[in-house]
Amino acid sequence: MASKPKSAQQRFADLVDALGCLDGVSAPVDEPGREGRFGGAALKVHGKIFAMLVRERLVVKLPRSRVDVLVDAGEGIRFDAGRGRPMREWLSLDPGARVGWQDLAGEALAFADRSPA
């Protein structure tokens, strides 16, 4: 019997467990009312957001060229924070994407950790 697929919240919790213990990484803060705000449910490295859960989708900060490749491959779309302008370095991963959340979050962590503030 096949097991039930994990929800987006469960998958993100797995990321928090895997990456939240790394040096410089901080896990999302559980504060009432923060979940709807940008970065309310976000993993950060040295204070910079690199992965977050938004509307049941993993959103990660990656180099623009990497986002272009993933969008062209149909793995996701550029993230729009509600201002009507997609962000060039942010990918909103499609729920059925073939790329793994752990791999993409690892790429995002490495990118954010070496990006200037």
Backbone hydrogen bonds in HBPLUS format (Angstrom, degrees):
<---DONOR---> <-ACCEPTOR-->    atom                        ^
c    i                          cat <-CA-CA->   ^        H-A-AA   ^      H-
h    n   atom  resd res      DA  || num        DHA   H-A  angle D-A-AA Bond
n    s   type  num  typ     dist DA aas  dist angle  dist       angle   num
A0011-ARG N   A0007-SER O   2.91 MM   4  6.23 161.2  1.95 154.3 159.7     1
A0012-PHE N   A0008-ALA O   2.87 MM   4  6.07 156.0  1.93 148.3 154.9     2
A0013-ALA N   A0009-GLN O   2.87 MM   4  6.03 152.8  1.94 142.5 150.6     3
A0014-ASP N   A0010-GLN O   2.98 MM   4  6.26 146.5  2.09 143.7 152.4     4
A0015-LEU N   A0011-ARG O   3.16 MM   4  6.54 147.6  2.27 139.7 147.8     5
A0015-LEU N   A0012-PHE O   3.03 MM   3  4.98 115.5  2.46  93.2 108.9     6
A0016-VAL N   A0012-PHE O   2.90 MM   4  6.26 158.1  1.94 153.1 159.1     7
A0017-ASP N   A0013-ALA O   2.92 MM   4  6.16 158.1  1.96 147.8 153.6     8
A0018-ALA N   A0014-ASP O   2.93 MM   4  6.15 154.1  2.00 145.0 152.1     9
A0019-LEU N   A0015-LEU O   2.79 MM   4  5.86 163.9  1.82 158.7 162.3    10
A0020-GLY N   A0016-VAL O   2.74 MM   4  4.91 144.9  1.86 132.1 141.6    11
A0022-LEU N   A0019-LEU O   3.07 MM   3  5.54 167.9  2.08 119.0 122.8    12
A0025-VAL N   A0022-LEU O   3.08 MM   3  5.51 164.8  2.10 131.5 134.7    13
A0046-HIS N   A0024-GLY O   2.81 MM  22  5.21 162.0  1.84 150.0 150.1    14
A0026-SER N   A0044-LYS O   2.78 MM  18  5.23 156.2  1.83 143.7 151.0    15
A0044-LYS N   A0026-SER O   3.03 MM  18  5.23 166.7  2.05 151.4 155.3    16
A0034-ARG N   A0031-GLU O   3.13 MM   3  5.67 168.4  2.15 138.3 139.9    17
A0037-ARG N   A0034-ARG O   3.01 MM   3  5.37 155.4  2.07 115.4 123.1    18
A0040-GLY N   A0037-ARG O   2.81 MM   3  5.09 153.0  1.89 141.4 136.9    19
A0053-LEU N   A0041-ALA O   3.14 MM  12  5.85 153.5  2.22 158.1 164.5    20
A0043-LEU N   A0051-ALA O   2.67 MM   8  5.23 168.0  1.69 163.9 168.0    21
A0050-PHE N   A0043-LEU O   2.99 MM   7  6.04 166.1  2.00 159.3 158.4    22
A0045-VAL N   A0048-LYS O   2.82 MM   3  5.21 154.5  1.88 142.4 145.0    23
A0048-LYS N   A0045-VAL O   2.94 MM   3  5.21 168.3  1.96 116.6 119.5    24
A0061-LYS N   A0050-PHE O   3.11 MM  11  5.13 156.8  2.17 133.1 134.7    25
A0052-MET N   A0059-VAL O   2.83 MM   7  5.23 149.0  1.93 149.5 158.4    26
A0059-VAL N   A0052-MET O   2.80 MM   7  5.23 159.9  1.84 163.6 166.5    27
A0054-VAL N   A0057-ARG O   2.92 MM   3  5.33 165.8  1.94 157.1 157.9    28
A0057-ARG N   A0054-VAL O   2.97 MM   3  5.33 146.0  2.08 110.8 121.3    29
A0093-LEU N   A0058-LEU O   2.82 MM  35  5.44 164.8  1.84 176.0 172.6    30
A0060-VAL N   A0091-LEU O   2.94 MM  31  5.40 150.7  2.03 147.9 155.3    31
A0091-LEU N   A0060-VAL O   2.91 MM  31  5.40 161.1  1.94 157.1 161.3    32
A0062-LEU N   A0089-GLU O   2.90 MM  27  5.30 150.2  1.99 136.8 146.2    33
A0066-ARG N   A0063-PRO O   2.96 MM   3  5.31 123.4  2.29 108.0 122.4    34
A0067-VAL N   A0063-PRO O   3.02 MM   4  6.39 158.9  2.07 158.1 164.8    35
A0068-ASP N   A0064-ARG O   2.87 MM   4  6.15 160.1  1.91 154.4 160.0    36
A0069-VAL N   A0065-SER O   3.12 MM   4  6.37 156.9  2.17 142.0 147.1    37
A0070-LEU N   A0066-ARG O   3.02 MM   4  6.29 165.3  2.04 152.7 156.2    38
A0071-VAL N   A0067-VAL O   2.85 MM   4  6.02 160.7  1.89 157.2 162.6    39
A0072-ASP N   A0068-ASP O   2.88 MM   4  6.01 166.1  1.90 151.4 155.8    40
A0073-ALA N   A0069-VAL O   2.96 MM   4  6.14 139.1  2.13 141.4 152.5    41
A0075-GLU N   A0070-LEU O   2.92 MM   5  5.29 157.0  1.98 167.7 161.3    42
A0074-GLY N   A0071-VAL O   2.95 MM   3  5.11 157.6  2.00 107.7 114.6    43
A0094-ASP N   A0075-GLU O   2.98 MM  19  5.80 168.3  2.00 136.0 139.2    44
A0077-ILE N   A0092-SER O   3.00 MM  15  5.30 157.3  2.05 144.4 147.9    45
A0092-SER N   A0077-ILE O   2.72 MM  15  5.30 175.8  1.72 173.5 174.5    46
A0079-PHE N   A0090-TRP O   2.97 MM  11  5.37 165.8  1.99 128.2 131.9    47
A0087-MET N   A0079-PHE O   2.72 MM   8  5.59 168.1  1.73 162.1 163.3    48
A0090-TRP N   A0087-MET O   3.41 MM   3  5.52 167.0  2.43 111.4 111.6    49
A0097-ALA N   A0094-ASP O   3.03 MM   3  5.19 164.9  2.05 118.8 119.4    50
A0104-LEU N   A0100-GLY O   3.07 MM   4  6.28 169.9  2.08 155.0 157.6    51
A0105-ALA N   A0101-TRP O   2.84 MM   4  5.93 162.2  1.87 154.0 159.4    52
A0106-GLY N   A0102-GLN O   2.96 MM   4  6.09 148.5  2.06 142.4 151.0    53
A0107-GLU N   A0103-ASP O   3.02 MM   4  6.36 153.1  2.10 146.9 153.9    54
A0108-ALA N   A0104-LEU O   2.91 MM   4  6.18 158.2  1.96 147.9 154.3    55
A0109-LEU N   A0105-ALA O   2.85 MM   4  6.05 154.5  1.92 145.8 152.5    56
A0110-ALA N   A0106-GLY O   3.06 MM   4  6.29 166.1  2.08 149.1 152.0    57
A0111-PHE N   A0107-GLU O   2.95 MM   4  6.18 158.4  1.99 149.7 156.1    58
A0112-ALA N   A0108-ALA O   2.87 MM   4  6.01 172.3  1.87 155.9 158.0    59
A0113-ASP N   A0109-LEU O   2.90 MM   4  5.93 153.5  1.98 148.6 156.4    60
A0114-ARG N   A0111-PHE O   3.28 MM   3  5.54 138.6  2.47 100.8 111.2    61
A0115-SER N   A0111-PHE O   3.07 MM   4  6.14 117.4  2.48 140.4 156.6    62
A0115-SER N   A0112-ALA O   3.33 MM   3  5.04 148.1  2.44  92.6 101.7    63
